[in-house]
Amino acid sequence: MSLENKNPKTYRESGSKGGAGASAFAREGISIAQLRAELNGRVIAPDDAGYDQARTVFIGGIDRRPAVIIRAADATDVARVVSLARETGLELAVRSGGHSGAGHSVSDGGILLDLTDMRALHIDAERRTAWAETGLTAGEYTTAAAAYGLATGFGDTGSVGIGGLTLGGGVGYLVRKYGLTIDDLLAAEVVTADGQLLRADARTNPDLFWAMRGGGGNFGVATRFQFRMHEVSTIVGGILILPATPDVIAAFIAEAQAAPEELSTIANIMPAPPMPFVPVEHHGQLIVMALLAYAGAVEAGERAVAPFRAIATPIADMLKPMGYPEMFLPEEGDYHPTVVGHTMFVDTIDRDVAETIVEHLQASDAAVRVAQLRVLGGAMARVPAEATAYAHRERRIMVNLAAFYDGPEDRAVREAWVMDFAAGLRQGDSGAYVNFLGDEGAARVRDAYPRPTWERLAAIKARYDPTNLFRLNQNIPPAIQTPGQ
Ligand SMILES: Cc1cc2nc3c(=O)[nH]c(=O)nc-3n(C[C@H](O)[C@H](O)[C@H](O)COP(=O)(O)OP(=O)(O)OC[C@H]3O[C@@H](n4cnc5c(N)ncnc54)[C@H](O)[C@@H]3O)c2cc1C
């Protein structure tokens, strides 16, 4: 593969006036005017109206000022921006839905390549496939697909981008029935570090395709994904709230593991928020806020959720037949939580483990604190671990711990609580799901991949991105190449 830029472009005129990011941009001698002339999409400079909004990411407490924000219109723009980053050496941030827990989708002083204007979706209902540009959110894709009675599984939140979610794996409401999002990824188009637009699928660039299914944004900028779709129209699902005693939590997990694969569950153990559907006497008390989705016939779905209703008298029972997109709850537009978290896998949640969960949650006074339990297995677990870069196929339960914080001092307190909680739950290795990592350092990125997976990823990184151009991510540094390799 040639690493030469086929269309070398230099951008040397006057720079833009603005903040620290803008002066860094000017130092490189790059002209905003020239960029505007050359790109099909929008170029947002620090002194433009809309700059502050465009640099805001989902997670709160991140205040970074890119030298320029480029809202790419198409793959040609993406290739140009990748080349610009390579030529200038400026840090490149890639943003799809902006939900990175580590704040990786905005750069301080570098280039922000924002894909949110690339949202084309072509659904082939007959073949049950879709080509989706990566600026789409999970909610947008799911709503459009539902018009054909079809779905591809993403996560639990509609505003999450399909870009970041897919490249890390994708664990959601169809995980037990149809696997991870990447298990439905048929092909991708990707701009690699040399500025080329490549196709990656099982036959074309198969190593790149393998790496992109779990290896995150390390290998290039994905511009389009082709997904397999499934017939999913009316599901039985929604919210079920139970009191969170150790017995209830343990019984919930046992039922979730015994349930048919059509049923995927997410159980959030947390103090009850003051929501209208939670009776006042429960506010602040520990609850199991469970989300259930049965992707199959309605009658069978009603049978599958019945044992959960019988675990304890529900505090709220909103399970019902519904359209699949309704699983994505309404979201507040300007919501930017400051949160510390820890993601891990466990294999058992029996009564003792459930008691540990309750004790830790009771010991904290964080305004929002949660232990999220996702029972895995089913179709996800049948894919061989070496088939994709997401390799934790045999792990039975994903646990995500989180606490909201208010300012740096509080952050330290909440972080200590999360780490202590995680230590209390640890079973076996310290594996992690890359998409739920925060900015936690290189060792935690290593935790996301077993050694053989990591070594293969690093070797593929060395081929496609030897200078680590794509480094503002959960980074997999390129393997050091010995001469002759
Ligand atoms: C509220 C919330 C709920 C979540 N729920 C789930 C869930 O249920 N299941 C689940 O699996 N995950 C879930 N996640 C995690 C989520 O999958 C990751 O945070 C993911 O990275 C977000 O993708 P994004 O495109 O929105 O984020 P971005 O911040 O835009 O992207 C994250 C990173 O991914 C890379 N990236 C994004 N798009 C591209 C692209 N097109 N090409 C190359 N690299 C790219 C970049 O490195 C970027 O820094 C959730 C996160 C949040 C905040």
PDBQT file of the ligand as one rigid body, heavy atoms in Angstrom, charges set to zero:
ROOT
HETATM    1  C1  LIG A 501     -25.673   7.720  27.236  1.00  0.00    +0.000 C 
HETATM    2  C2  LIG A 501     -24.843   6.645  26.601  1.00  0.00    +0.000 A 
HETATM    3  C3  LIG A 501     -25.412   5.402  26.388  1.00  0.00    +0.000 A 
HETATM    4  C4  LIG A 501     -24.655   4.390  25.800  1.00  0.00    +0.000 A 
HETATM    5  N1  LIG A 501     -25.226   3.162  25.597  1.00  0.00    +0.000 NA
HETATM    6  C5  LIG A 501     -24.539   2.197  24.959  1.00  0.00    +0.000 A 
HETATM    7  C6  LIG A 501     -25.109   0.927  24.724  1.00  0.00    +0.000 A 
HETATM    8  O1  LIG A 501     -26.233   0.651  25.124  1.00  0.00    +0.000 OA
HETATM    9  N2  LIG A 501     -24.378   0.006  24.071  1.00  0.00    +0.000 N 
HETATM   10  C7  LIG A 501     -23.127   0.258  23.626  1.00  0.00    +0.000 A 
HETATM   11  O2  LIG A 501     -22.538  -0.613  23.016  1.00  0.00    +0.000 OA
HETATM   12  N3  LIG A 501     -22.531   1.440  23.874  1.00  0.00    +0.000 NA
HETATM   13  C8  LIG A 501     -23.209   2.404  24.533  1.00  0.00    +0.000 A 
HETATM   14  N4  LIG A 501     -22.607   3.603  24.809  1.00  0.00    +0.000 N 
HETATM   15  C9  LIG A 501     -21.194   3.774  24.486  1.00  0.00    +0.000 C 
HETATM   16  C10 LIG A 501     -21.033   4.238  23.061  1.00  0.00    +0.000 C 
HETATM   17  O3  LIG A 501     -21.140   3.125  22.194  1.00  0.00    +0.000 OA
HETATM   18  C11 LIG A 501     -19.652   4.876  22.865  1.00  0.00    +0.000 C 
HETATM   19  O4  LIG A 501     -19.532   5.989  23.702  1.00  0.00    +0.000 OA
HETATM   20  C12 LIG A 501     -19.438   5.261  21.414  1.00  0.00    +0.000 C 
HETATM   21  O5  LIG A 501     -18.082   5.529  21.210  1.00  0.00    +0.000 OA
HETATM   22  C13 LIG A 501     -20.258   6.461  21.061  1.00  0.00    +0.000 C 
HETATM   23  O6  LIG A 501     -20.284   6.636  19.696  1.00  0.00    +0.000 OA
HETATM   24  P1  LIG A 501     -20.540   8.087  19.092  1.00  0.00    +0.000 P 
HETATM   25  O7  LIG A 501     -20.380   7.979  17.639  1.00  0.00    +0.000 OA
HETATM   26  O8  LIG A 501     -21.791   8.648  19.654  1.00  0.00    +0.000 OA
HETATM   27  O9  LIG A 501     -19.385   8.882  19.779  1.00  0.00    +0.000 OA
HETATM   28  P2  LIG A 501     -18.200   9.817  19.264  1.00  0.00    +0.000 P 
HETATM   29  O10 LIG A 501     -17.769  10.503  20.501  1.00  0.00    +0.000 OA
HETATM   30  O11 LIG A 501     -18.614  10.627  18.104  1.00  0.00    +0.000 OA
HETATM   31  O12 LIG A 501     -17.136   8.787  18.813  1.00  0.00    +0.000 OA
HETATM   32  C14 LIG A 501     -16.385   8.057  19.759  1.00  0.00    +0.000 C 
HETATM   33  C15 LIG A 501     -15.086   7.673  19.142  1.00  0.00    +0.000 C 
HETATM   34  O13 LIG A 501     -15.340   6.694  18.161  1.00  0.00    +0.000 OA
HETATM   35  C16 LIG A 501     -14.534   6.931  17.022  1.00  0.00    +0.000 C 
HETATM   36  N5  LIG A 501     -15.415   7.202  15.891  1.00  0.00    +0.000 N 
HETATM   37  C17 LIG A 501     -16.685   7.654  15.911  1.00  0.00    +0.000 A 
HETATM   38  N6  LIG A 501     -17.178   7.668  14.674  1.00  0.00    +0.000 NA
HETATM   39  C18 LIG A 501     -16.191   7.238  13.869  1.00  0.00    +0.000 A 
HETATM   40  C19 LIG A 501     -16.082   7.012  12.485  1.00  0.00    +0.000 A 
HETATM   41  N7  LIG A 501     -17.098   7.216  11.665  1.00  0.00    +0.000 N 
HETATM   42  N8  LIG A 501     -14.915   6.553  11.996  1.00  0.00    +0.000 NA
HETATM   43  C20 LIG A 501     -13.865   6.327  12.802  1.00  0.00    +0.000 A 
HETATM   44  N9  LIG A 501     -13.906   6.517  14.123  1.00  0.00    +0.000 NA
HETATM   45  C21 LIG A 501     -15.064   6.960  14.645  1.00  0.00    +0.000 A 
HETATM   46  C22 LIG A 501     -13.622   8.069  17.353  1.00  0.00    +0.000 C 
HETATM   47  O14 LIG A 501     -12.429   7.562  17.889  1.00  0.00    +0.000 OA
HETATM   48  C23 LIG A 501     -14.375   8.797  18.422  1.00  0.00    +0.000 C 
HETATM   49  O15 LIG A 501     -13.533   9.479  19.304  1.00  0.00    +0.000 OA
HETATM   50  C24 LIG A 501     -23.322   4.627  25.411  1.00  0.00    +0.000 A 
HETATM   51  C25 LIG A 501     -22.742   5.874  25.655  1.00  0.00    +0.000 A 
HETATM   52  C26 LIG A 501     -23.494   6.881  26.240  1.00  0.00    +0.000 A 
HETATM   53  C27 LIG A 501     -22.852   8.208  26.509  1.00  0.00    +0.000 C 
ENDROOT
TORSDOF 0
